[in-house]
Amino acid sequence: MHKPADRIRNVALVGHRGSGKTSLHEALLFEAGAINRMGSVVDGTTTSDTDPDEKARQMSITAAMATFEWQERKVNLIDTPGDSSFIADALGALRVCESAVFVINAVMGVEVHANRLWQRAAELDLARLIFVNMLDRERADFFRTLESLKSAFGQHVVATEIPIGTEHEVRGVIDLVDMKAYEYEGVARENCKEIPIPEELQAQAEEYREKLMDEVAENSDALMERYLEGEEISHEEIVTALKEGTNHGAIFPVTCGVATRNLGTNRLLDAIVEDLPSPVKHGGLDVGEVTLEPVEDKEMFAYVFKTRADPFAGRINIFRVYQGVVKQDSQVLNTRTHTKERIGQLLTFEGHQTGHANDFGPGDIGAVAKLKETKAGDWLASRDEPIEMPSIKLPAPVMAFAVEPKSKGDEEKVFTALRRLQEEDPTIDLHRDDQTGEQIVAGLSQVHVEVIVERLKSRFGAEVNLNPPHVPYQETIRKPAKAHGRHKKQTGGRGQFGDCHIEIEPLNHDDPAHPGLEFVNAIKGGVIPTGFIPAVEKGVQDAMQAGVVAGYPVKGVRVRLYDGSYHTVDSSEMAFRLAGSLAMKQAMEQAGPVLLEPIMLVTVAAPEDAVGDVIGDLNSRRGRPLGMEPVGAGMTEVKAEVPMAEMLSYAPDLRSITGGQGEFTMEFLRYEEVPGHLAGKVVEEARAEKEAVKA
């Protein structure tokens, strides 16, 4: 039987890479009795990092969910990746949870990825609780971290606990709500005992309790009045005000501990069930015209937020029920495809094991395998209601490679496997470049693309080679020219004859709406019959497929067909097509042909202290900076126009310039002429490539 919605907590563990989210996830499962021993990230024995590539890299790549009970509440806990290359899974988890626990490294303080996720959590109106982790590390400082949290996330960040001891001598916490102290020994479940507040910390505890009381009272007019008059406020009133304030982001409680030592995790579990809201408390979800409420007796609506591609079980879809009940062996409708899907066996995630459920009630999260057409982003419902979840703004992929199978004939296998991985991770871009004919796979970073390649091999047995993609150069002309093309062939019987005169001139190739070719028919008096004129245009287009400079496509040309002649017997469409092609090639050679390169608008977000280095580096790539503006959290956004050829290896360089904190997006702006000293090099490379193909 499913849990009532008011007894459920949906919580995402989020934060920067290396803050200890996976270790905390492990400790919480252990403390709650969902697993019997605590695994380690270093040993590759954790519950959530199960893929070989996660173990090898000692980092989470995919969001992992686990379910357990604490104080008669069901907790659905999602461990999310902390590397910005895999942000899609973190954002997907935030979308379906009411609450997020931000895990912050006590040595490093607030790092860039945590800052970005905080902004997304604020947009989604999530309750947020902070866990300052790794207090036992050298140079760890809870109070310094608390200040960095306040400056990054605002003054409503307030400590509800402070640590006892510092660095490797940390041994417990003081609860500022109850004014009680707890000491931890060892990592076993029963490692916590209550002790008197140490004398040397009494004054500090009272100081921070007063700050907490100020913040709590500020959220309630009735409490504020009594508090200012010096009246005693009961424990229950503090807890209620804290809970109310946390629900919609008026207060952000800060707890602390050491995940790897199971220190403070029982207190965090208490905070999750006591201070964070249930689906009922948090309120319904507005989707367009419809409001979905976490009640059982209304029509069922469930949102699929993650798809996992499994080579054996097929697709596993993880969903959140927003209204009604999802039952095993029932039929539901996919509102995107308007088709019926049969819900077979329902799955739960309990520690290392996958369990089975008969149903999932409103507010709950579960999984189902083997749905035919359903994937992440779809709604399953009891009626065909055209609803859509507001889309999440995902970062654009910037690290692109041309991908080709290692074995001939594996194209279909590789492409199908890539499509399956793309269903799992929507930040993977997969497309065929029309101009170069290459299959392009793009990700958010070098690591992202490496993980894609490793998963192709380990999951689907598909091996590929990665090559840097070709820059889609183009060619154009700079001055007008005239040419005469004649195709005449006499063999026994009917011959071939086509004759045309054309003049060409440049068009404004900067205008993206402008066609690559404007063809003008200026034939007078029928010197070329109307039926043959489209053939001349086709011949011109054929010649424009490969320009005379380096064989790249030609754009931005107006062609005027003004004269010609024909033969009543020998003329044909093919003859005029060949004549048109000959004339165009000849005209292009005389029209000042030049090479064009794509110019990209690059937007870089970098820490303020690295902006000078970023601009210097963009200048060295022939970039033209357009300006910069602060975007908060110590970051500055720099915009520049940079040739695409200079950006192919930018991602790793930006990471090293900014200490891993910078990120960038780029979009196509226009084509510009390649400087003369570089054009020769491009032409040489194009010729060498053609020779290699011939060989």
C-alpha positions as CSV (number, residue, x, y, z in Angstrom):
1,M,0.0,0.0,0.0
2,H,1.4,3.4,-0.9
3,K,2.2,6.1,1.6
4,P,-0.1,9.1,1.9
5,A,1.3,12.2,0.2
6,D,1.8,14.1,3.5
7,R,4.2,11.4,4.7
8,I,6.5,11.7,1.7
9,R,9.6,13.8,1.3
10,N,11.2,14.2,-2.2
11,V,14.8,15.5,-1.8
12,A,17.6,16.1,-4.3
13,L,21.2,16.2,-3.0
14,V,23.0,18.8,-5.0
15,G,26.3,20.7,-4.9
16,H,29.6,21.2,-6.6
17,R,31.7,18.2,-7.6
18,G,33.8,16.9,-4.7
19,S,31.6,18.3,-1.9
20,G,30.7,14.7,-0.8
21,K,27.1,14.3,-2.0
22,T,27.6,10.6,-2.8
23,S,29.2,9.9,0.6
24,L,26.4,11.7,2.3
25,H,23.8,9.8,0.3
26,E,25.5,6.6,1.4
27,A,25.6,7.7,5.1
28,L,21.9,8.6,5.1
29,L,21.0,5.2,3.6
30,F,23.1,3.5,6.2
31,E,21.8,5.5,9.1
32,A,18.2,4.9,8.0
33,G,18.9,1.1,7.7
34,A,18.4,0.9,4.0
35,I,21.9,-0.6,3.6
36,N,24.0,-2.6,6.1
37,R,27.4,-1.1,5.6
38,M,28.7,2.2,4.3
39,G,30.4,2.0,1.0
40,S,33.2,4.4,-0.2
41,V,33.6,6.5,-3.3
42,V,37.4,5.7,-3.3
43,D,36.8,1.9,-3.2
44,G,33.9,2.2,-5.8
45,T,31.5,0.5,-3.3
46,T,28.7,3.1,-3.0
47,T,25.1,2.5,-3.7
48,S,24.6,5.3,-6.2
49,D,27.8,5.2,-8.3
50,T,27.4,1.8,-9.8
51,D,28.5,2.3,-13.4
52,P,32.1,1.3,-14.3
53,D,32.9,4.8,-15.6
54,E,31.6,6.4,-12.3
55,K,33.8,4.1,-10.3
56,A,36.8,4.7,-12.5
57,R,36.4,8.5,-12.3
58,Q,35.3,8.5,-8.7
59,M,32.4,10.9,-9.5
60,S,28.7,10.7,-10.2
61,I,27.7,10.9,-13.8
62,T,24.0,9.9,-13.6
63,A,21.4,10.8,-11.0
64,A,20.7,7.8,-8.7
65,M,17.6,7.4,-6.5
66,A,17.1,5.5,-3.3
67,T,14.0,5.2,-1.1
68,F,13.9,4.6,2.7
69,E,11.8,5.3,5.7
70,W,12.7,7.6,8.6
71,Q,10.3,8.4,11.5
72,E,7.4,6.8,9.5
73,R,8.0,9.1,6.5
74,K,9.0,7.8,3.1
75,V,12.1,9.7,1.7
76,N,12.9,9.6,-2.0
77,L,16.5,10.8,-2.1
78,I,18.2,11.6,-5.4
79,D,22.0,11.8,-5.5
80,T,22.8,14.2,-8.4
81,P,26.1,14.7,-10.4
82,G,28.2,17.7,-9.2
83,D,30.1,18.1,-12.5
84,S,28.6,20.8,-14.7
85,S,29.0,18.4,-17.7
86,F,26.2,16.3,-16.3
87,I,23.9,19.1,-15.1
88,A,20.9,17.8,-17.0
89,D,20.4,15.1,-14.4
90,A,20.7,17.6,-11.5
91,L,18.1,19.9,-13.1
92,G,15.8,17.0,-13.9
93,A,15.9,16.0,-10.2
94,L,15.3,19.5,-9.0
95,R,12.2,19.7,-11.3
96,V,10.4,16.8,-9.5
97,C,11.4,17.4,-5.8
98,E,10.0,19.9,-3.3
99,S,13.3,20.2,-1.5
100,A,17.0,20.3,-2.1
101,V,19.8,19.7,0.3
102,F,22.9,21.7,-0.8
103,V,26.1,19.9,0.2
104,I,28.9,22.4,0.7
105,N,32.6,21.6,1.2
106,A,33.7,23.2,4.5
107,V,37.2,23.9,3.0
108,M,36.2,25.4,-0.4
109,G,32.9,27.1,0.6
110,V,30.4,28.0,-2.1
111,E,31.7,26.9,-5.5
112,V,30.4,27.9,-8.9
113,H,28.2,24.8,-9.7
114,A,26.4,25.1,-6.4
115,N,25.7,28.7,-7.2
116,R,24.2,27.9,-10.6
117,L,22.0,25.2,-9.0
118,W,20.9,27.5,-6.3
119,Q,19.6,30.0,-8.9
120,R,17.7,27.1,-10.6
121,A,16.2,25.9,-7.3
122,A,15.0,29.5,-6.6
123,E,13.3,29.7,-10.0
124,L,11.5,26.4,-9.2
125,D,10.5,27.7,-5.7
126,L,12.2,24.8,-3.8
127,A,12.7,24.5,-0.1
128,R,16.5,24.5,0.5
129,L,18.5,23.2,3.4
130,I,22.3,23.3,3.5
131,F,24.7,20.7,4.9
132,V,28.2,21.8,5.5
133,N,30.3,18.7,4.9
134,M,33.9,17.6,5.4
135,L,34.4,19.5,8.7
136,D,37.3,17.1,9.6
137,R,39.5,18.2,6.7
138,E,42.5,20.4,7.1
139,R,41.6,24.1,6.7
140,A,37.9,23.3,7.1
141,D,36.0,26.2,8.8
142,F,32.3,26.1,9.5
143,F,32.0,29.8,10.3
144,R,34.0,31.0,7.3
145,T,31.8,28.8,5.1
146,L,28.7,30.2,6.8
147,E,29.8,33.7,5.8
148,S,30.4,32.6,2.2
149,L,26.9,31.1,2.2
150,K,25.4,34.3,3.4
151,S,27.3,36.4,0.8
152,A,26.3,34.0,-2.0
153,F,22.8,33.0,-1.1
154,G,21.6,36.0,1.0
155,Q,21.0,36.9,4.6
156,H,18.2,34.3,5.2
157,V,20.9,31.6,5.4
158,V,21.0,30.8,9.1
159,A,22.7,28.1,11.2
160,T,20.5,25.6,13.1
161,E,23.7,23.7,14.3
162,I,27.3,24.6,15.0
163,P,30.1,22.1,15.2
164,I,32.0,20.9,18.4
165,G,35.7,20.9,17.6
166,T,37.5,21.9,14.4
167,E,39.3,20.1,11.5
168,H,40.3,16.5,12.5
169,E,39.2,17.1,16.1
170,V,35.6,17.7,15.2
171,R,33.5,15.4,17.4
172,G,29.9,16.6,17.4
173,V,27.3,19.3,16.9
174,I,25.2,21.7,19.0
175,D,21.5,21.9,18.1
176,L,20.6,25.6,18.3
177,V,16.8,25.0,18.3
178,D,16.9,22.7,21.4
179,M,20.1,24.0,22.8
180,K,21.5,20.5,23.2
181,A,24.9,19.0,22.3
182,Y,25.6,15.7,20.6
183,E,28.8,13.8,20.4
184,Y,29.7,11.1,17.8
185,E,32.0,8.1,18.2
186,G,32.8,5.7,15.4
187,V,30.6,5.3,12.3
188,A,28.1,2.8,13.6
189,R,24.3,3.6,13.7
190,E,24.2,4.1,17.4
191,N,27.2,6.4,17.4
192,C,25.5,9.5,18.8
193,K,25.0,10.5,22.5
194,E,23.7,13.7,24.1
195,I,26.3,15.6,26.2
196,P,26.2,18.9,28.0
197,I,27.1,21.9,25.8
198,P,30.9,22.4,26.3
199,E,31.6,25.5,28.5
200,E,33.9,27.1,26.0
201,L,31.2,27.0,23.3
202,Q,28.3,28.2,25.5
203,A,28.6,31.9,24.6
204,Q,29.1,31.1,20.9
205,A,26.0,28.8,20.9
206,E,23.9,31.5,22.5
207,E,25.1,34.1,20.0
208,Y,24.1,31.9,17.0
209,R,20.8,30.8,18.7
210,E,19.9,34.5,18.9
211,K,20.7,35.0,15.2
212,L,18.4,31.9,14.5
213,M,15.7,33.4,16.7
214,D,15.9,36.7,14.9
215,E,15.5,35.0,11.5
216,V,12.6,32.7,12.7
217,A,10.7,35.6,14.4
218,E,11.0,37.7,11.3
219,N,8.8,35.2,9.5
220,S,5.9,35.6,11.8
221,D,4.4,38.9,12.9
222,A,2.8,37.3,16.0
223,L,6.2,35.8,17.1
224,M,8.1,39.0,16.2
225,E,6.0,41.0,18.6
226,R,6.4,38.6,21.5
227,Y,10.1,38.1,20.8
228,L,10.8,41.9,20.9
229,E,8.9,42.1,24.1
230,G,11.2,39.5,25.6
231,E,8.5,36.8,26.0
232,E,9.6,33.1,25.9
233,I,8.8,31.3,22.6
234,S,8.1,27.6,23.0
235,H,10.1,24.9,21.2
236,E,7.0,23.9,19.1
237,E,6.5,27.5,17.9
238,I,10.2,27.7,16.8
239,V,9.9,24.4,14.9
240,T,6.7,25.4,13.2
241,A,8.0,28.8,12.2
242,L,11.2,27.2,10.9
243,K,9.2,24.7,8.9
244,E,6.9,27.5,7.4
245,G,9.9,29.7,6.6
246,T,11.8,26.9,4.9
247,N,8.9,25.7,2.7
248,H,9.0,28.6,0.2
249,G,12.5,29.9,0.7
250,A,12.1,32.5,3.5
251,I,14.7,30.7,5.6
252,F,17.6,28.4,4.6
253,P,18.7,26.3,7.6
254,V,22.4,25.3,7.8
255,T,23.3,22.0,9.3
256,C,26.8,20.4,9.5
257,G,28.7,17.1,9.8
258,V,31.1,14.7,8.2
259,A,29.4,12.2,5.8
260,T,32.3,9.7,5.7
261,R,32.3,9.4,9.5
262,N,28.5,9.3,9.8
263,L,28.7,12.4,11.9
264,G,25.5,14.5,12.0
265,T,23.6,12.4,9.5
266,N,20.9,11.3,12.0
267,R,20.3,15.0,12.7
268,L,20.1,15.7,9.0
269,L,17.5,13.0,8.6
270,D,15.5,14.6,11.3
271,A,15.8,17.9,9.6
272,I,14.7,16.4,6.2
273,V,11.4,15.0,7.7
274,E,10.8,17.8,10.2
275,D,11.8,21.0,8.3
276,L,11.3,20.1,4.6
277,P,7.8,20.1,3.1
278,S,5.8,17.2,1.9
279,P,4.1,17.4,-1.6
280,V,0.9,18.4,0.3
281,K,2.6,21.1,2.3
282,H,4.4,22.5,-0.7
283,G,1.2,22.8,-2.8
284,G,-0.1,21.7,-6.3
285,L,1.7,22.1,-9.6
286,D,0.3,24.6,-12.2
287,V,0.8,23.2,-15.7
288,G,-0.8,25.7,-18.2
289,E,-4.5,25.8,-17.4
290,V,-4.4,22.8,-15.1
291,T,-3.5,22.6,-11.4
292,L,-2.4,19.1,-10.3
293,E,-3.0,18.4,-6.7
294,P,-1.4,15.6,-4.6
295,V,-4.7,13.8,-4.0
296,E,-5.7,10.2,-4.7
297,D,-9.3,10.5,-5.9
298,K,-8.6,12.6,-9.0
299,E,-7.4,11.6,-12.5
300,M,-3.8,10.3,-12.6
301,F,-1.0,12.5,-14.0
302,A,2.7,11.4,-13.7
303,Y,5.7,13.1,-15.3
304,V,8.7,11.1,-16.6
305,F,11.8,13.0,-15.6
306,K,14.5,10.4,-16.4
307,T,15.0,7.6,-18.9
308,R,17.8,5.1,-18.4
309,A,18.9,3.1,-21.5
310,D,19.6,-0.4,-20.4
311,P,20.8,-2.9,-23.1
312,F,18.9,-5.8,-21.3
313,A,15.8,-4.2,-19.7
314,G,15.4,-1.6,-22.5
315,R,14.2,1.7,-21.3
316,I,13.6,2.3,-17.6
317,N,11.5,5.4,-17.0
318,I,11.5,7.1,-13.6
319,F,8.5,9.2,-13.0
320,R,6.9,11.5,-10.4
321,V,3.2,11.1,-9.6
322,Y,1.5,14.6,-9.3
323,Q,-2.1,13.5,-9.0
324,G,-4.0,10.2,-8.6
325,V,-2.5,6.7,-8.4
326,V,-0.3,4.8,-10.8
327,K,-1.2,1.1,-10.6
328,Q,0.6,-2.0,-11.8
329,D,-1.0,-3.8,-14.8
330,S,-3.0,-0.7,-15.9
331,Q,-3.3,1.3,-19.1
332,V,-2.3,4.9,-19.3
333,L,-2.0,7.5,-22.1
334,N,1.2,9.2,-23.2
335,T,0.0,12.8,-23.8
336,R,2.8,13.5,-26.4
337,T,2.3,10.5,-28.6
338,H,-1.5,10.2,-27.8
339,T,-0.9,6.4,-27.6
340,K,-1.8,3.9,-24.8
341,E,1.0,2.4,-22.7
342,R,0.7,-0.6,-20.5
343,I,2.2,-0.2,-17.0
344,G,3.7,-3.6,-16.2
345,Q,5.9,-4.2,-13.2
346,L,6.5,-1.1,-11.0
347,L,10.0,-0.7,-9.6
348,T,11.4,0.9,-6.4
349,F,15.1,1.6,-5.5
350,E,16.0,0.3,-2.1
351,G,19.7,0.4,-1.4
352,H,21.6,-1.8,-3.8
353,Q,18.3,-3.7,-4.7
354,T,15.5,-2.9,-7.0
355,G,12.2,-3.7,-5.4
356,H,8.6,-4.0,-6.7
357,A,5.5,-2.0,-5.9
358,N,1.8,-2.5,-6.6
359,D,1.2,1.2,-6.9
360,F,2.6,4.7,-6.4
361,G,0.3,7.3,-4.8
362,P,0.3,11.1,-5.4
363,G,3.6,12.9,-4.6
364,D,5.6,9.7,-4.9
365,I,8.5,8.8,-7.2
366,G,8.8,5.3,-8.9
367,A,10.0,3.6,-12.1
368,V,8.6,1.3,-14.8
369,A,10.4,-0.7,-17.5
370,K,9.5,-1.5,-21.1
371,L,7.2,1.3,-22.1
372,K,7.1,1.4,-25.9
373,E,7.3,5.1,-26.8
374,T,7.7,6.9,-23.5
375,K,10.9,8.9,-22.7
376,A,12.0,11.7,-20.4
377,G,9.8,14.8,-20.7
378,D,6.6,12.8,-21.3
379,W,3.4,12.9,-19.3
380,L,1.5,9.7,-18.5
381,A,-2.2,10.4,-17.7
382,S,-5.5,8.7,-17.4
383,R,-6.9,11.1,-20.1
384,D,-5.3,12.7,-23.1
385,E,-4.8,16.2,-21.7
386,P,-2.4,18.4,-23.8
387,I,-0.2,19.5,-20.9
388,E,3.5,20.3,-21.0
389,M,6.0,20.8,-18.2
390,P,7.7,24.2,-18.6
391,S,11.0,23.4,-20.3
392,I,14.3,23.5,-18.4
393,K,16.9,25.7,-20.0
394,L,19.8,23.4,-20.6
395,P,23.3,24.6,-21.5
396,A,24.2,24.2,-25.1
397,P,26.7,21.5,-26.1
398,V,30.0,23.1,-27.1
399,M,32.5,20.3,-27.4
400,A,31.9,18.7,-30.8
401,F,33.6,15.7,-32.6
402,A,33.0,13.9,-35.8
403,V,32.2,10.3,-35.0
404,E,32.7,7.3,-37.2
405,P,32.4,3.5,-36.3
406,K,35.7,1.6,-35.9
407,S,34.2,-1.3,-37.9
408,K,32.7,-0.9,-41.4
409,G,29.0,-1.6,-41.4
410,D,28.5,-0.6,-37.8
411,E,26.9,2.7,-38.7
412,E,23.3,1.7,-37.8
413,K,24.4,0.1,-34.5
414,V,26.4,3.2,-33.5
415,F,23.6,5.6,-34.5
416,T,20.9,3.6,-32.6
417,A,23.1,3.4,-29.5
418,L,23.8,7.2,-29.6
419,R,20.0,7.9,-29.9
420,R,19.4,5.7,-26.8
421,L,22.0,7.6,-24.9
422,Q,20.5,10.9,-26.1
423,E,17.2,9.9,-24.6
424,E,19.0,9.5,-21.3
425,D,20.9,12.8,-21.5
426,P,19.2,15.6,-23.4
427,T,22.4,17.7,-23.4
428,I,24.0,15.3,-26.0
429,D,23.7,16.9,-29.5
430,L,23.6,14.5,-32.4
431,H,23.3,15.7,-36.0
432,R,24.7,15.2,-39.5
433,D,26.5,18.2,-40.9
434,D,24.9,18.7,-44.3
435,Q,27.9,20.5,-45.8
436,T,30.7,18.1,-44.6
437,G,28.6,15.0,-44.4
438,E,30.0,14.1,-41.0
439,Q,28.1,12.6,-38.1
440,I,28.6,15.1,-35.3
441,V,28.3,14.2,-31.6
442,A,28.6,17.2,-29.2
443,G,28.6,17.4,-25.4
444,L,29.2,19.9,-22.7
445,S,32.9,19.1,-22.2
446,Q,35.7,16.8,-23.2
447,V,34.8,14.5,-20.2
448,H,31.2,14.4,-21.3
449,V,32.1,13.2,-24.8
450,E,34.6,10.7,-23.4
451,V,31.8,9.3,-21.1
452,I,29.5,9.0,-24.2
453,V,32.1,7.0,-26.0
454,E,32.8,4.7,-23.0
455,R,29.1,4.0,-22.6
456,L,28.7,3.2,-26.3
457,K,31.3,0.5,-25.8
458,S,30.4,-0.8,-22.4
459,R,26.6,-0.8,-22.8
460,F,26.1,-1.4,-26.5
461,G,29.3,-2.9,-27.8
462,A,29.7,-0.1,-30.3
463,E,33.2,1.3,-30.8
464,V,33.9,4.6,-32.5
465,N,36.7,6.9,-33.5
466,L,36.5,10.6,-32.7
467,N,37.9,13.3,-35.0
468,P,37.8,17.1,-34.7
469,P,34.9,18.2,-36.9
470,H,35.6,20.1,-40.2
471,V,35.0,23.8,-40.2
472,P,32.2,24.4,-42.7
473,Y,34.1,27.0,-44.9
474,Q,32.3,28.6,-47.8
475,E,33.4,30.6,-50.9
476,T,32.1,33.7,-52.5
477,I,33.1,36.3,-55.2
478,R,34.1,39.9,-54.7
479,K,33.6,41.4,-58.2
480,P,31.4,40.9,-61.3
481,A,32.4,38.7,-64.2
482,K,31.1,37.3,-67.5
483,A,31.5,33.9,-69.0
484,H,30.4,31.8,-72.0
485,G,29.7,28.1,-71.5
486,R,29.2,25.8,-74.5
487,H,28.8,22.0,-74.4
488,K,28.9,20.4,-77.9
489,K,29.4,16.8,-78.6
490,Q,28.9,15.1,-81.9
491,T,28.9,11.3,-82.0
492,G,27.2,9.2,-84.7
493,G,23.5,10.0,-84.7
494,R,22.0,12.7,-82.3
495,G,24.6,15.0,-80.7
496,Q,24.5,17.2,-77.7
497,F,24.4,21.0,-77.8
498,G,24.0,23.7,-75.1
499,D,25.2,27.2,-75.2
500,C,24.8,30.0,-72.7
501,H,26.2,33.4,-71.7
502,I,26.0,34.5,-68.0
503,E,27.2,37.4,-65.9
504,I,27.7,37.0,-62.1
505,E,28.0,39.6,-59.3
506,P,28.3,39.3,-55.5
507,L,25.3,39.4,-53.2
508,N,25.3,40.5,-49.5
509,H,26.4,37.1,-48.0
510,D,26.1,38.6,-44.4
511,D,22.3,38.5,-44.6
512,P,21.3,35.0,-43.2
513,A,17.9,35.3,-44.8
514,H,19.5,35.7,-48.2
515,P,19.8,32.6,-50.5
516,G,23.2,31.5,-51.6
517,L,22.1,31.9,-55.2
518,E,19.9,34.4,-56.9
519,F,19.2,33.3,-60.5
520,V,17.9,35.9,-63.0
521,N,16.4,34.8,-66.4
522,A,17.1,37.7,-68.8
523,I,16.7,35.7,-72.0
524,K,15.0,37.7,-74.8
525,G,13.5,36.5,-78.0
526,G,13.7,32.8,-77.1
527,V,17.4,32.3,-77.9
528,I,17.2,29.6,-75.3
529,P,13.8,27.8,-75.1
530,T,12.0,28.3,-71.7
531,G,12.1,24.5,-71.0
532,F,16.0,24.5,-70.9
533,I,16.4,27.5,-68.6
534,P,15.9,25.5,-65.3
535,A,18.6,23.1,-66.6
536,V,21.1,26.0,-66.9
537,E,20.2,27.0,-63.3
538,K,20.8,23.4,-62.2
539,G,24.2,23.5,-63.9
540,V,25.1,26.7,-62.1
541,Q,24.1,25.0,-58.8
542,D,26.3,22.0,-59.6
543,A,29.3,24.3,-60.1
544,M,28.6,26.1,-56.8
545,Q,28.8,22.8,-54.9
546,A,32.6,23.1,-55.1
547,G,34.3,26.5,-55.5
548,V,37.5,27.2,-57.3
549,V,39.5,28.3,-54.3
550,A,39.5,25.1,-52.1
551,G,36.4,23.2,-53.3
552,Y,34.0,24.5,-50.6
553,P,30.4,25.4,-51.4
554,V,29.8,28.9,-53.0
555,K,27.3,31.3,-51.6
556,G,26.2,34.9,-52.2
557,V,26.1,35.1,-56.0
558,R,23.6,36.6,-58.4
559,V,23.7,34.9,-61.8
560,R,22.1,36.5,-64.8
561,L,21.5,34.4,-67.9
562,Y,21.3,36.9,-70.8
563,D,22.2,35.1,-74.0
564,G,22.8,31.7,-75.7
565,S,21.8,29.5,-78.5
566,Y,20.3,26.1,-79.1
567,H,20.0,23.3,-81.7
568,T,16.5,22.1,-82.6
569,V,17.7,18.4,-82.6
570,D,20.8,18.2,-80.5
571,S,19.9,20.4,-77.6
572,S,18.7,18.7,-74.4
573,E,18.4,19.5,-70.6
574,M,21.6,17.6,-69.9
575,A,23.5,19.6,-72.5
576,F,22.3,22.9,-71.1
577,R,23.0,21.8,-67.5
578,L,26.6,21.0,-68.5
579,A,26.9,24.3,-70.4
580,G,25.6,26.2,-67.3
581,S,28.2,24.4,-65.1
582,L,31.1,25.2,-67.4
583,A,30.0,28.9,-67.6
584,M,29.8,29.2,-63.9
585,K,33.2,27.7,-63.2
586,Q,34.8,30.0,-65.7
587,A,33.0,33.1,-64.3
588,M,34.0,32.3,-60.7
589,E,37.7,32.1,-61.6
590,Q,37.5,35.7,-63.0
591,A,35.3,37.1,-60.2
592,G,37.8,37.5,-57.4
593,P,36.9,34.3,-55.5
594,V,37.6,34.3,-51.7
595,L,37.3,31.9,-48.8
596,L,34.7,32.6,-46.0
597,E,34.7,31.2,-42.5
598,P,31.9,31.0,-39.9
599,I,32.1,33.7,-37.2
600,M,30.5,32.7,-33.8
601,L,29.0,34.8,-31.0
602,V,30.8,33.4,-27.9
603,T,29.5,34.1,-24.4
604,V,31.9,33.3,-21.6
605,A,31.0,33.3,-17.9
606,A,34.2,33.6,-15.9
607,P,35.3,34.5,-12.4
608,E,36.1,38.3,-12.1
609,D,39.8,37.7,-11.4
610,A,40.1,35.7,-14.6
611,V,38.4,38.1,-17.0
612,G,41.6,39.7,-18.2
613,D,43.1,36.3,-19.1
614,V,39.9,35.3,-20.8
615,I,39.8,38.4,-23.0
616,G,43.6,38.1,-23.7
617,D,43.0,34.5,-24.8
618,L,40.0,35.4,-27.0
619,N,42.1,38.2,-28.7
620,S,44.8,35.6,-29.4
621,R,42.1,33.5,-31.2
622,R,41.3,36.5,-33.6
623,G,38.3,37.3,-31.4
624,R,36.7,40.7,-31.1
625,P,35.4,41.4,-27.6
626,L,32.0,43.1,-27.6
627,G,31.7,43.9,-23.9
628,M,31.2,42.4,-20.5
629,E,28.8,42.7,-17.6
630,P,28.7,41.2,-14.0
631,V,26.2,38.3,-13.6
632,G,26.4,37.9,-9.9
633,A,28.2,35.5,-7.5
634,G,31.6,36.9,-8.5
635,M,31.1,36.0,-12.2
636,T,31.4,38.2,-15.2
637,E,30.0,37.5,-18.7
638,V,32.2,38.3,-21.7
639,K,30.8,38.4,-25.2
640,A,33.0,38.2,-28.3
641,E,32.9,37.4,-32.0
642,V,35.4,34.6,-32.7
643,P,36.0,32.5,-35.9
644,M,34.8,29.0,-35.5
645,A,38.1,27.5,-36.5
646,E,39.7,29.1,-33.4
647,M,37.1,27.6,-31.0
648,L,37.5,23.8,-31.7
649,S,39.7,23.3,-28.7
650,Y,38.5,26.2,-26.5
651,A,36.7,24.1,-23.8
652,P,39.8,22.6,-22.1
653,D,41.7,25.9,-22.5
654,L,39.0,27.9,-20.8
655,R,38.8,25.3,-18.0
656,S,42.6,25.7,-17.3
657,I,42.4,29.6,-17.5
658,T,39.5,29.8,-15.0
659,G,40.4,26.9,-12.7
660,G,37.4,24.9,-13.9
661,Q,34.9,27.7,-13.1
662,G,34.4,29.2,-16.6
663,E,31.8,28.0,-19.1
664,F,30.8,29.2,-22.5
665,T,28.1,29.0,-25.2
666,M,28.4,29.9,-28.8
667,E,26.0,30.5,-31.7
668,F,26.5,31.1,-35.4
669,L,26.5,34.8,-36.4
670,R,27.6,35.2,-40.1
671,Y,30.4,34.4,-42.6
672,E,33.5,36.6,-43.1
673,E,36.4,36.5,-45.4
674,V,39.4,34.4,-44.2
675,P,42.5,36.6,-43.8
676,G,44.9,36.1,-46.7
677,H,47.8,34.6,-44.6
678,L,45.5,31.9,-43.3
679,A,43.5,31.2,-46.4
680,G,46.6,29.6,-48.1
681,K,46.9,27.1,-45.2
682,V,43.2,26.2,-45.4
683,V,43.5,25.7,-49.2
684,E,46.6,23.4,-48.7
685,E,44.8,21.3,-46.1
686,A,41.7,20.9,-48.4
687,R,44.0,19.8,-51.3
688,A,45.9,17.4,-49.1
689,E,42.6,15.9,-47.9
690,K,41.4,15.4,-51.5
691,E,44.7,13.7,-52.4
692,A,44.4,11.4,-49.4
693,V,40.8,10.4,-50.5
694,K,42.0,9.7,-54.1
695,A,44.9,7.6,-52.7
